[in-house]
Amino acid sequence: MRSARPCGVCQAAEAAKYRCPSCAAAYCSVPCCRTHKGEAREALAPPAALLLSPTGSPWSVEDILTEDDEQDRVPLQKLKLLGESEELQGLLLNPHLRQLLLILDQAEDKSSLMKKYMQEPLFVEFADCCLRIVEPPEKENILPE
């Protein structure tokens, strides 16, 4: 028989009877479950500092792209679609993917790291989802009426 573990929220000894289906954290009651879910939601929210440019204002396209990058520019309307995508939001709940994105964001050599990550199925799924949103596949093999 398995021994009971301490509750990860209230720390009651040997009281944890339940596990979070997302992260397997142990908790002992419905109130502790609600507290845990609230903490998890806060932990997954992007830090406010990431939402601001180095000047302290919201990011603009000019903050991100240089003139050399102009050919890769995605219209702001399409970028906003990324934030509205439930499929993408669902993928971003995955802590492993979030860690990969954080490491990539902080990396000096993003190009070689991107090549490595494109071998990871989870990252490829994320990239494909983003591309489907900003560049929907053209309808092929459809007969004109």
VEXRO-153875 format. One record per atom (N, C-alpha, C): chain; x, y, z. Coordinates in Angstrom, 2 decimals. Layout:
BEGIN
+-------+---------+---------+---------+
: chain :      px :      py :      pz :
+-------+---------+---------+---------+
:     A :       X :       Y :       Z :
...
+-------+---------+---------+---------+
% end
This chain:
BEGIN
+-------+---------+---------+---------+
: chain :      px :      py :      pz :
+-------+---------+---------+---------+
:     A :    0.84 :   -1.18 :    0.00 :
:     A :    0.00 :    0.00 :    0.00 :
:     A :    0.88 :    1.24 :    0.00 :
:     A :    0.46 :    2.24 :   -0.74 :
:     A :    1.21 :    3.47 :   -0.87 :
:     A :    1.05 :    4.33 :    0.37 :
:     A :    2.14 :    4.93 :    0.84 :
:     A :    2.02 :    5.82 :    1.99 :
:     A :    1.55 :    7.18 :    1.51 :
:     A :    0.73 :    7.84 :    2.33 :
:     A :    0.23 :    9.17 :    1.98 :
:     A :    1.37 :   10.18 :    2.06 :
:     A :    1.33 :   11.14 :    1.15 :
:     A :    2.36 :   12.18 :    1.11 :
:     A :    1.81 :   13.46 :    1.73 :
:     A :    2.70 :   14.38 :    2.09 :
:     A :    2.21 :   15.65 :    2.63 :
:     A :    1.53 :   16.45 :    1.51 :
:     A :    0.56 :   17.25 :    1.89 :
:     A :   -0.14 :   18.10 :    0.92 :
:     A :    0.85 :   19.17 :    0.43 :
:     A :    0.91 :   19.33 :   -0.87 :
:     A :    1.82 :   20.32 :   -1.46 :
:     A :    1.36 :   21.75 :   -1.27 :
:     A :    0.14 :   21.94 :   -0.79 :
:     A :   -0.40 :   23.29 :   -0.60 :
:     A :   -0.38 :   23.68 :    0.87 :
:     A :   -1.09 :   22.92 :    1.71 :
:     A :   -1.17 :   23.28 :    3.14 :
:     A :   -0.11 :   22.59 :    3.99 :
:     A :    0.63 :   21.66 :    3.39 :
:     A :    1.73 :   20.94 :    4.05 :
:     A :    1.27 :   19.99 :    5.15 :
:     A :   -0.02 :   19.67 :    5.20 :
:     A :   -0.52 :   18.71 :    6.20 :
:     A :    0.17 :   17.36 :    5.97 :
:     A :    0.75 :   16.81 :    7.03 :
:     A :    1.52 :   15.57 :    6.92 :
:     A :    0.63 :   14.39 :    6.56 :
:     A :    1.09 :   13.60 :    5.61 :
:     A :    0.43 :   12.38 :    5.18 :
:     A :   -1.06 :   12.57 :    4.88 :
:     A :   -1.42 :   13.72 :    4.33 :
:     A :   -2.82 :   14.02 :    4.07 :
:     A :   -3.17 :   14.00 :    2.59 :
:     A :   -2.20 :   14.02 :    1.72 :
:     A :   -2.48 :   14.13 :    0.29 :
:     A :   -3.12 :   12.86 :   -0.23 :
:     A :   -4.34 :   13.00 :   -0.72 :
:     A :   -5.07 :   11.87 :   -1.27 :
:     A :   -5.22 :   12.01 :   -2.78 :
:     A :   -5.00 :   13.21 :   -3.30 :
:     A :   -5.26 :   13.49 :   -4.70 :
:     A :   -4.02 :   14.03 :   -5.39 :
:     A :   -4.04 :   13.95 :   -6.73 :
:     A :   -2.92 :   14.47 :   -7.53 :
:     A :   -3.46 :   15.36 :   -8.63 :
:     A :   -2.74 :   16.40 :   -8.91 :
:     A :   -3.09 :   17.29 :  -10.03 :
:     A :   -2.87 :   16.52 :  -11.33 :
:     A :   -3.85 :   16.49 :  -12.23 :
:     A :   -3.67 :   15.74 :  -13.48 :
:     A :   -2.63 :   16.37 :  -14.41 :
:     A :   -2.36 :   17.66 :  -14.23 :
:     A :   -1.39 :   18.33 :  -15.10 :
:     A :    0.05 :   18.14 :  -14.66 :
:     A :    0.29 :   18.31 :  -13.36 :
:     A :    1.68 :   18.29 :  -12.90 :
:     A :    1.96 :   17.25 :  -11.82 :
:     A :    0.95 :   16.49 :  -11.40 :
:     A :    1.06 :   15.43 :  -10.40 :
:     A :    1.38 :   15.94 :   -9.00 :
:     A :    1.15 :   17.23 :   -8.75 :
:     A :    1.34 :   17.76 :   -7.39 :
:     A :    0.29 :   17.13 :   -6.48 :
:     A :    0.69 :   16.84 :   -5.24 :
:     A :   -0.21 :   16.22 :   -4.28 :
:     A :   -0.96 :   17.29 :   -3.49 :
:     A :   -2.25 :   17.01 :   -3.22 :
:     A :   -3.03 :   17.90 :   -2.38 :
:     A :   -4.08 :   17.09 :   -1.63 :
:     A :   -4.65 :   17.70 :   -0.58 :
:     A :   -5.52 :   16.92 :    0.31 :
:     A :   -6.99 :   17.24 :    0.21 :
:     A :   -7.37 :   18.37 :   -0.39 :
:     A :   -8.78 :   18.74 :   -0.37 :
:     A :   -9.13 :   19.62 :   -1.57 :
:     A :  -10.42 :   19.86 :   -1.72 :
:     A :  -10.88 :   20.73 :   -2.81 :
:     A :  -10.31 :   22.14 :   -2.65 :
:     A :  -10.35 :   22.74 :   -1.45 :
:     A :   -9.76 :   24.09 :   -1.32 :
:     A :   -8.26 :   24.11 :   -1.69 :
:     A :   -7.54 :   23.08 :   -1.31 :
:     A :   -6.11 :   23.03 :   -1.67 :
:     A :   -5.95 :   22.85 :   -3.18 :
:     A :   -6.85 :   22.10 :   -3.79 :
:     A :   -6.82 :   21.93 :   -5.24 :
:     A :   -7.02 :   23.27 :   -5.93 :
:     A :   -8.00 :   24.04 :   -5.47 :
:     A :   -8.27 :   25.36 :   -6.06 :
:     A :   -7.07 :   26.30 :   -5.88 :
:     A :   -6.47 :   26.26 :   -4.70 :
:     A :   -5.29 :   27.08 :   -4.45 :
:     A :   -4.16 :   26.69 :   -5.40 :
:     A :   -3.95 :   25.39 :   -5.54 :
:     A :   -2.89 :   24.90 :   -6.44 :
:     A :   -3.15 :   25.34 :   -7.87 :
:     A :   -4.38 :   25.22 :   -8.34 :
:     A :   -4.70 :   25.63 :   -9.71 :
:     A :   -4.45 :   27.12 :   -9.90 :
:     A :   -4.79 :   27.92 :   -8.92 :
:     A :   -4.53 :   29.37 :   -9.00 :
:     A :   -3.04 :   29.67 :   -9.07 :
:     A :   -2.24 :   28.96 :   -8.27 :
:     A :   -0.79 :   29.15 :   -8.28 :
:     A :   -0.21 :   28.69 :   -9.61 :
:     A :   -0.71 :   27.59 :  -10.15 :
:     A :   -0.21 :   27.08 :  -11.42 :
:     A :   -0.52 :   28.07 :  -12.54 :
:     A :   -1.71 :   28.65 :  -12.52 :
:     A :   -2.09 :   29.63 :  -13.54 :
:     A :   -1.17 :   30.84 :  -13.48 :
:     A :   -0.86 :   31.31 :  -12.26 :
:     A :    0.05 :   32.44 :  -12.09 :
:     A :    1.45 :   32.09 :  -12.59 :
:     A :    1.90 :   30.87 :  -12.33 :
:     A :    3.24 :   30.46 :  -12.73 :
:     A :    3.35 :   30.37 :  -14.25 :
:     A :    2.26 :   30.04 :  -14.93 :
:     A :    2.29 :   29.91 :  -16.38 :
:     A :    2.12 :   31.25 :  -17.09 :
:     A :    1.63 :   32.26 :  -16.39 :
:     A :    1.45 :   33.56 :  -17.03 :
:     A :    2.81 :   34.17 :  -17.31 :
:     A :    2.98 :   34.82 :  -18.48 :
:     A :    4.28 :   35.42 :  -18.77 :
:     A :    4.56 :   36.57 :  -17.82 :
:     A :    5.81 :   36.68 :  -17.36 :
:     A :    6.14 :   37.80 :  -16.49 :
:     A :    5.86 :   39.12 :  -17.21 :
:     A :    5.39 :   40.11 :  -16.47 :
:     A :    5.05 :   41.41 :  -17.07 :
:     A :    6.24 :   42.01 :  -17.79 :
:     A :    7.46 :   41.74 :  -17.33 :
:     A :    8.65 :   42.29 :  -17.96 :
:     A :    8.81 :   41.81 :  -19.40 :
:     A :    8.32 :   40.60 :  -19.69 :
:     A :    8.44 :   40.08 :  -21.06 :
:     A :    7.50 :   40.78 :  -22.01 :
:     A :    6.49 :   41.44 :  -21.49 :
:     A :    5.51 :   42.11 :  -22.33 :
:     A :    5.94 :   43.53 :  -22.68 :
:     A :    7.05 :   43.99 :  -22.12 :
:     A :    7.51 :   45.36 :  -22.37 :
:     A :    8.87 :   45.35 :  -23.05 :
:     A :    9.09 :   46.35 :  -23.90 :
:     A :   10.38 :   46.50 :  -24.58 :
:     A :   11.40 :   47.06 :  -23.59 :
:     A :   12.68 :   47.12 :  -23.97 :
:     A :   13.70 :   47.67 :  -23.06 :
:     A :   13.41 :   49.10 :  -22.64 :
:     A :   12.63 :   49.83 :  -23.42 :
:     A :   12.29 :   51.21 :  -23.06 :
:     A :   11.16 :   51.28 :  -22.04 :
:     A :   10.56 :   50.13 :  -21.73 :
:     A :    9.46 :   50.09 :  -20.76 :
:     A :    8.09 :   50.24 :  -21.40 :
:     A :    8.05 :   50.42 :  -22.70 :
:     A :    6.77 :   50.54 :  -23.41 :
:     A :    6.44 :   49.19 :  -24.04 :
:     A :    5.19 :   49.00 :  -24.47 :
:     A :    4.85 :   47.73 :  -25.13 :
:     A :    5.70 :   47.54 :  -26.38 :
:     A :    5.99 :   46.28 :  -26.70 :
:     A :    6.80 :   45.97 :  -27.88 :
:     A :    6.12 :   46.45 :  -29.14 :
:     A :    6.92 :   46.92 :  -30.09 :
:     A :    6.41 :   47.26 :  -31.41 :
:     A :    7.20 :   46.44 :  -32.42 :
:     A :    6.72 :   46.38 :  -33.64 :
:     A :    7.42 :   45.62 :  -34.68 :
:     A :    8.82 :   46.18 :  -34.88 :
:     A :    8.97 :   47.49 :  -34.79 :
:     A :   10.28 :   48.12 :  -34.98 :
:     A :   11.29 :   47.69 :  -33.91 :
:     A :   10.81 :   47.33 :  -32.71 :
:     A :   11.69 :   46.86 :  -31.64 :
:     A :   12.26 :   45.49 :  -31.97 :
:     A :   11.57 :   44.74 :  -32.80 :
:     A :   11.93 :   43.34 :  -33.03 :
:     A :   12.68 :   43.16 :  -34.34 :
:     A :   12.21 :   43.80 :  -35.41 :
:     A :   12.79 :   43.58 :  -36.74 :
:     A :   13.68 :   44.73 :  -37.18 :
:     A :   14.73 :   44.38 :  -37.89 :
:     A :   15.58 :   45.39 :  -38.53 :
:     A :   15.20 :   45.44 :  -40.00 :
:     A :   15.80 :   46.37 :  -40.73 :
:     A :   15.49 :   46.47 :  -42.17 :
:     A :   15.83 :   45.18 :  -42.90 :
:     A :   16.89 :   44.49 :  -42.47 :
:     A :   17.28 :   43.22 :  -43.11 :
:     A :   16.22 :   42.14 :  -42.93 :
:     A :   15.44 :   42.25 :  -41.88 :
:     A :   14.43 :   41.24 :  -41.58 :
:     A :   13.09 :   41.52 :  -42.26 :
:     A :   13.01 :   42.60 :  -42.99 :
:     A :   11.73 :   43.04 :  -43.56 :
:     A :   11.04 :   41.96 :  -44.38 :
:     A :   11.80 :   41.15 :  -45.10 :
:     A :   11.17 :   40.11 :  -45.92 :
:     A :   10.49 :   39.05 :  -45.07 :
:     A :   10.90 :   38.90 :  -43.81 :
:     A :   10.31 :   37.92 :  -42.91 :
:     A :    9.20 :   38.52 :  -42.06 :
:     A :    8.86 :   39.74 :  -42.32 :
:     A :    7.88 :   40.44 :  -41.49 :
:     A :    6.48 :   39.83 :  -41.65 :
:     A :    5.84 :   39.62 :  -40.52 :
:     A :    4.47 :   39.11 :  -40.49 :
:     A :    3.58 :   40.27 :  -40.08 :
:     A :    2.50 :   40.53 :  -40.83 :
:     A :    1.62 :   41.65 :  -40.46 :
:     A :    1.10 :   41.51 :  -39.03 :
:     A :    0.97 :   42.64 :  -38.38 :
:     A :    0.54 :   42.67 :  -36.98 :
:     A :   -0.80 :   41.97 :  -36.79 :
:     A :   -1.71 :   42.08 :  -37.75 :
:     A :   -3.01 :   41.40 :  -37.65 :
:     A :   -2.83 :   39.89 :  -37.53 :
:     A :   -1.88 :   39.34 :  -38.30 :
:     A :   -1.66 :   37.90 :  -38.23 :
:     A :   -0.99 :   37.51 :  -36.92 :
:     A :   -0.11 :   38.37 :  -36.42 :
:     A :    0.52 :   38.09 :  -35.12 :
:     A :   -0.53 :   38.07 :  -34.01 :
:     A :   -1.51 :   38.93 :  -34.11 :
:     A :   -2.57 :   38.95 :  -33.10 :
:     A :   -3.37 :   37.65 :  -33.13 :
:     A :   -3.46 :   37.03 :  -34.30 :
:     A :   -4.17 :   35.75 :  -34.40 :
:     A :   -3.48 :   34.68 :  -33.55 :
:     A :   -2.15 :   34.79 :  -33.40 :
:     A :   -1.42 :   33.83 :  -32.56 :
:     A :   -1.95 :   33.89 :  -31.12 :
:     A :   -2.15 :   35.09 :  -30.63 :
:     A :   -2.65 :   35.26 :  -29.26 :
:     A :   -4.07 :   34.79 :  -29.07 :
:     A :   -4.82 :   34.72 :  -30.16 :
:     A :   -6.22 :   34.32 :  -30.08 :
:     A :   -6.43 :   32.82 :  -30.32 :
:     A :   -5.38 :   32.12 :  -30.71 :
:     A :   -5.51 :   30.70 :  -31.06 :
:     A :   -5.59 :   29.82 :  -29.81 :
:     A :   -6.70 :   29.11 :  -29.69 :
:     A :   -6.87 :   28.19 :  -28.56 :
:     A :   -5.91 :   27.01 :  -28.68 :
:     A :   -5.66 :   26.56 :  -29.90 :
:     A :   -4.73 :   25.45 :  -30.10 :
:     A :   -3.33 :   25.84 :  -29.63 :
:     A :   -2.89 :   27.03 :  -29.99 :
:     A :   -1.56 :   27.50 :  -29.58 :
:     A :   -1.51 :   27.70 :  -28.07 :
:     A :   -2.56 :   28.26 :  -27.50 :
:     A :   -2.60 :   28.45 :  -26.05 :
:     A :   -2.52 :   27.11 :  -25.33 :
:     A :   -3.17 :   26.10 :  -25.90 :
:     A :   -3.11 :   24.77 :  -25.31 :
:     A :   -1.69 :   24.21 :  -25.33 :
:     A :   -0.99 :   24.40 :  -26.46 :
:     A :    0.39 :   23.92 :  -26.55 :
:     A :    1.28 :   24.63 :  -25.54 :
:     A :    1.03 :   25.93 :  -25.35 :
:     A :    1.89 :   26.71 :  -24.45 :
:     A :    1.67 :   26.40 :  -22.98 :
:     A :    0.67 :   25.59 :  -22.67 :
:     A :    0.49 :   25.13 :  -21.29 :
:     A :    1.50 :   24.05 :  -20.92 :
:     A :    2.16 :   23.48 :  -21.93 :
:     A :    3.13 :   22.41 :  -21.69 :
:     A :    4.41 :   23.01 :  -21.09 :
:     A :    4.78 :   22.63 :  -19.86 :
:     A :    5.96 :   23.22 :  -19.22 :
:     A :    7.26 :   22.93 :  -19.98 :
:     A :    7.34 :   21.77 :  -20.63 :
:     A :    8.55 :   21.44 :  -21.39 :
:     A :    8.71 :   22.40 :  -22.58 :
:     A :    7.63 :   22.66 :  -23.29 :
:     A :    7.69 :   23.60 :  -24.42 :
:     A :    8.03 :   25.00 :  -23.93 :
:     A :    7.43 :   25.39 :  -22.83 :
:     A :    7.72 :   26.73 :  -22.28 :
:     A :    9.21 :   26.85 :  -21.91 :
:     A :    9.79 :   25.79 :  -21.38 :
:     A :   11.20 :   25.80 :  -21.03 :
:     A :   12.05 :   25.91 :  -22.29 :
:     A :   11.69 :   25.16 :  -23.33 :
:     A :   12.44 :   25.24 :  -24.59 :
:     A :   12.40 :   26.67 :  -25.15 :
:     A :   11.23 :   27.28 :  -25.12 :
:     A :   11.09 :   28.64 :  -25.66 :
:     A :   11.87 :   29.65 :  -24.83 :
:     A :   11.90 :   29.47 :  -23.54 :
:     A :   12.65 :   30.37 :  -22.67 :
:     A :   14.15 :   30.24 :  -22.94 :
:     A :   14.63 :   29.02 :  -23.07 :
:     A :   16.05 :   28.79 :  -23.36 :
:     A :   16.40 :   29.38 :  -24.71 :
:     A :   15.54 :   29.18 :  -25.70 :
:     A :   15.77 :   29.73 :  -27.03 :
:     A :   15.81 :   31.24 :  -27.00 :
:     A :   14.89 :   31.84 :  -26.26 :
:     A :   14.84 :   33.30 :  -26.17 :
:     A :   16.11 :   33.87 :  -25.55 :
:     A :   16.69 :   33.17 :  -24.59 :
:     A :   17.86 :   33.67 :  -23.88 :
:     A :   19.18 :   33.25 :  -24.52 :
:     A :   19.13 :   32.40 :  -25.54 :
:     A :   20.35 :   31.86 :  -26.16 :
:     A :   21.08 :   32.91 :  -26.99 :
:     A :   22.41 :   32.79 :  -26.98 :
:     A :   23.24 :   33.65 :  -27.82 :
:     A :   23.16 :   33.20 :  -29.28 :
:     A :   23.29 :   31.89 :  -29.49 :
:     A :   23.29 :   31.33 :  -30.84 :
:     A :   21.93 :   30.69 :  -31.12 :
:     A :   20.94 :   31.52 :  -31.43 :
:     A :   19.58 :   31.04 :  -31.64 :
:     A :   19.47 :   30.13 :  -32.86 :
:     A :   20.26 :   30.39 :  -33.87 :
:     A :   20.17 :   29.62 :  -35.12 :
:     A :   20.49 :   28.14 :  -34.90 :
:     A :   21.61 :   27.85 :  -34.26 :
:     A :   21.97 :   26.43 :  -34.07 :
:     A :   21.03 :   25.76 :  -33.07 :
:     A :   20.58 :   26.51 :  -32.07 :
:     A :   19.64 :   25.94 :  -31.11 :
:     A :   18.29 :   25.65 :  -31.79 :
:     A :   17.89 :   26.53 :  -32.70 :
:     A :   16.65 :   26.32 :  -33.43 :
:     A :   16.74 :   25.04 :  -34.27 :
:     A :   17.89 :   24.81 :  -34.90 :
:     A :   18.08 :   23.58 :  -35.68 :
:     A :   17.93 :   22.35 :  -34.77 :
:     A :   18.50 :   22.44 :  -33.59 :
:     A :   18.40 :   21.32 :  -32.63 :
:     A :   16.95 :   21.11 :  -32.21 :
:     A :   16.25 :   22.20 :  -31.88 :
:     A :   14.87 :   22.10 :  -31.42 :
:     A :   13.93 :   21.60 :  -32.51 :
:     A :   14.26 :   21.85 :  -33.76 :
:     A :   13.41 :   21.39 :  -34.85 :
:     A :   13.46 :   19.86 :  -34.99 :
:     A :   14.27 :   19.20 :  -34.19 :
:     A :   14.29 :   17.75 :  -34.12 :
:     A :   13.37 :   17.23 :  -33.02 :
:     A :   12.88 :   18.14 :  -32.18 :
:     A :   11.99 :   17.78 :  -31.07 :
:     A :   10.54 :   17.83 :  -31.55 :
:     A :    9.81 :   16.71 :  -31.50 :
:     A :    8.43 :   16.69 :  -31.99 :
:     A :    7.53 :   17.77 :  -31.38 :
:     A :    7.67 :   18.04 :  -30.09 :
:     A :    6.85 :   19.04 :  -29.44 :
:     A :    7.11 :   20.44 :  -30.01 :
:     A :    8.38 :   20.76 :  -30.25 :
:     A :    8.72 :   22.06 :  -30.80 :
:     A :    8.24 :   22.17 :  -32.25 :
:     A :    8.35 :   21.09 :  -33.00 :
:     A :    7.88 :   21.08 :  -34.39 :
:     A :    6.36 :   21.29 :  -34.42 :
:     A :    5.65 :   20.66 :  -33.49 :
:     A :    4.21 :   20.84 :  -33.40 :
:     A :    3.87 :   22.31 :  -33.13 :
:     A :    4.65 :   22.93 :  -32.23 :
:     A :    4.46 :   24.35 :  -31.92 :
:     A :    4.73 :   25.21 :  -33.16 :
:     A :    5.84 :   24.97 :  -33.84 :
:     A :    6.19 :   25.75 :  -35.02 :
:     A :    5.15 :   25.58 :  -36.12 :
:     A :    4.70 :   24.35 :  -36.33 :
:     A :    3.68 :   24.09 :  -37.35 :
:     A :    2.38 :   24.81 :  -37.03 :
:     A :    2.02 :   24.81 :  -35.77 :
:     A :    0.80 :   25.50 :  -35.34 :
:     A :    0.92 :   26.99 :  -35.63 :
:     A :    2.04 :   27.59 :  -35.30 :
:     A :    2.26 :   29.02 :  -35.56 :
:     A :    2.18 :   29.30 :  -37.05 :
:     A :    2.82 :   28.47 :  -37.85 :
:     A :    2.81 :   28.69 :  -39.30 :
:     A :    1.41 :   28.54 :  -39.88 :
:     A :    0.64 :   27.57 :  -39.39 :
:     A :   -0.73 :   27.41 :  -39.89 :
:     A :   -1.57 :   28.64 :  -39.60 :
:     A :   -1.26 :   29.32 :  -38.50 :
:     A :   -2.03 :   30.51 :  -38.12 :
:     A :   -1.64 :   31.71 :  -38.97 :
:     A :   -0.33 :   31.95 :  -39.13 :
:     A :    0.10 :   33.14 :  -39.88 :
:     A :    0.15 :   32.92 :  -41.38 :
:     A :    0.28 :   31.68 :  -41.83 :
:     A :    0.28 :   31.35 :  -43.25 :
:     A :   -0.60 :   30.13 :  -43.47 :
:     A :   -1.93 :   30.31 :  -43.44 :
:     A :   -2.80 :   29.14 :  -43.62 :
:     A :   -2.48 :   28.44 :  -44.94 :
:     A :   -2.52 :   27.10 :  -44.92 :
:     A :   -2.20 :   26.37 :  -46.15 :
:     A :   -3.21 :   26.73 :  -47.24 :
:     A :   -2.69 :   26.87 :  -48.45 :
:     A :   -3.58 :   27.17 :  -49.56 :
:     A :   -4.39 :   25.93 :  -49.89 :
:     A :   -5.60 :   26.16 :  -50.30 :
:     A :   -6.47 :   25.04 :  -50.65 :
:     A :   -6.00 :   24.47 :  -51.97 :
:     A :   -5.56 :   23.23 :  -51.93 :
:     A :   -5.07 :   22.56 :  -53.13 :
:     A :   -6.11 :   21.58 :  -53.64 :
:     A :   -5.97 :   21.27 :  -54.88 :
:     A :   -6.80 :   20.24 :  -55.51 :
:     A :   -8.30 :   20.51 :  -55.40 :
:     A :   -8.67 :   21.77 :  -55.43 :
:     A :  -10.09 :   22.12 :  -55.41 :
:     A :  -10.47 :   22.53 :  -56.82 :
:     A :  -11.49 :   21.89 :  -57.35 :
:     A :  -11.94 :   22.21 :  -58.70 :
:     A :  -12.75 :   23.50 :  -58.69 :
:     A :  -12.44 :   24.40 :  -59.63 :
:     A :  -13.23 :   25.62 :  -59.70 :
:     A :  -14.66 :   25.30 :  -60.13 :
:     A :  -15.59 :   26.06 :  -59.65 :
:     A :  -17.00 :   25.80 :  -59.98 :
:     A :  -17.38 :   26.44 :  -61.29 :
+-------+---------+---------+---------+
% end
